[in-house]
Amino acid sequence: MPSMRAVLEARRKAAVMRVEELEAELERVRTDLADAKEVLRRRVIGLEQYLEALAEEEAPAVVVGGVSQRKPVGPRRAVPHRENAAGVEDLSVDYQAVMTAATEAAADGLDARRTAVVLGWDSASASRVEGARARLKRLVERGWLVETKPGKFTLPASQQVDEVVRPGGGS
C-alpha cells in the first residue's frame, strides 16, 4: 500500500501538469485572440477604405479654376491627397505629428515603431505598430510620404529639397 506522502506527491504532480497544460492552452488562445483582433482590424480598415473610395466616386467634383472643390468625405477623412491639400496643416493632428517626425528623420526614414511612439502608443504592442504602419502606408498612398525601402518612410525628394531650402517651413 502506498504511503500518504507518495499519494499526495502524485496528486501534486498531477495538479502541476494540469496547470502547465492549461497555461499552454491559455497562451494558444491568447495568440489566436491576437491574430483574430489583427484580422478584424484589417477588415475594419479595408471597409473604411472601401467606403471612403465609394464616397469619393459618388461626391460631385466641381472644378473651379483648375482646383477641385470636392466636399470632404466625412470626419474620418484625415489624409487628403497631397495635390488637393494646401499643406501639412490640412492633415489631422496625428498625421501632422507623423509628418513632423518624418521631416526630422530626413533621409534616415521613419519606421512604424518610431511612428507608434510619436503617436503616443505602446511601441511594444504589435497591433499598435501595425496601426502606425497603416497610417504611414496611407500617407504613401496619398502622396505625402514615400517608402524608400520596406519599412522606411521619408518625405518625397521634392519636399526634402524644400526643407533644405526652407528649414522648418511647413511644406
N, C-alpha and C positions, 0 to 999 in steps of 0.2 A: 504494500500500500504506500503511495507517495506521501511524502511529508507535507505538512501545511505550507511550509516555506516554498517547496517545489511547485505546489498548486498556485500559490499567489504569484510566484515569479513567472509562471507560464501565462497566467491571466494578464500580468503587467506587460509581457512581451506581445501578447495578442492585442492589447489596447494600444501599445506603441505602433504596431504595424497598421492597425486601423486608422490611427491619427495620421500616419505618414501617407496612407492611401488616400484619405480624404483631403489632405493638404495638396497632394499631387493633382487630384481631381479638381480642387478649387483653383489651382494655378491654370489648369487647362481651360476651365470655364472662364476665368478672368481673361485669358488670351483670346478665347472665342468671342467674349463680350467686346474686347477692344477692337478686334477685327470687324465685328458687326457694326460697331459705332463708326468705324472708319468708312465702311461701305455706305452706311446711312449718310454720313457727312458728304461723301462724294455724290450720292444720289441727290441730296438737297442742293448742292452746288450746281449739278447738272440741270436740275429742274429750274433753278433760278436763272441760269444762263439761257435755257430754252425759252422761258417766259420773257426774259429781257429781250432776246432776239426777236421773238414773236411780236412784242410790243413795239420794237423799233420798226419792224416791217409794216405794222398797221398804222403807226403815227404818221400823219401827213407832214411831209417836209416842204416847207415854203422857203424858196431861195430868194433872198433879197440882197443884191449887191455881191453875189458870189458866196455868201455866208449862210449856212443852213440855220433856219430859225426853228428847228425841231424842238418841241417841248420836252423837258426831262421826262424820262420814262416813269419815274417814281422815286420815292425816298431811298430805295435800295441802290440807286444809280450813283455809286460812289466814284466811279472811274469813267469819265467821258473819254472818247477817243482824242488823242493828242491834237489832231488837226482841228477839232471842234472846241478846244479849250484855249482860253486866253493865257493861262499859265498854271503853275502848281497850285495857286490859290483856289482854283476851281475844283480841286480834289478834296475829299473829306479829310478831317484832321489826322486820322490814322495813316492815310495814304500820303499826306504831306510829310509826316514823320518818316515814313519809309523813303520818300524821295530825298529828304534831307540826309538820311543815313547813306543813301546811295551816292549822293554828292560828296559826302565826307569820305566814303570808301574809295572814291575815284576809280583808278584802274585796277585796284585790288579786287574790287567787286564785293557785292553784298550777298550773303548766303541766307538760307531760310532760318537757321538757328539764331543768327545775329538779328534778323528781322523780328523774330519772336521776342527777343529781348527788347528791341526798340519799341515794340507794341505793348510791352509790359506783361508779356505772357511768360509762362513757365517753359523755358527752353529745354527742359529735360523731358517734357511731355511730347511724345511722338505726334499726337493729334494736333497739338498747338504748332509744332514745327511744320507739319503738313498744311495747316491753315495759313501759316505765314508764306509757305511756298506757293499756295494757291493765289495769294494776293500778289506775290511777285510775278507769277505767270500771267495774271490778269493785267498787270501793268505792262508786261511784254506784249500781250495781245492788243492792247490799246495804244501802243507806240511810245510809252513813257520810258521804258527800260529795254535793254537788250540782254539776252542770255549769251554771254561771250563763250562760256564753256558750261557743260552741265552743272547746274547748281550755283553758278556765279553770275550775278546780275549787275550790270553797270548802266550808266547813262549812255544814250546813243552818242556816237562820235561828235555829231554836230553840237550837242548840248555840252559835252566835255570841253570843246573849244570855247563855247560861250562862257563857261565857268572860269576858264583860264583868263579870258579877256576881261570878264566882269566878275571877279570873285565875290561870292555872297549874293550875286544877283539872282532874283527869282526867275529863272528861265523856264 
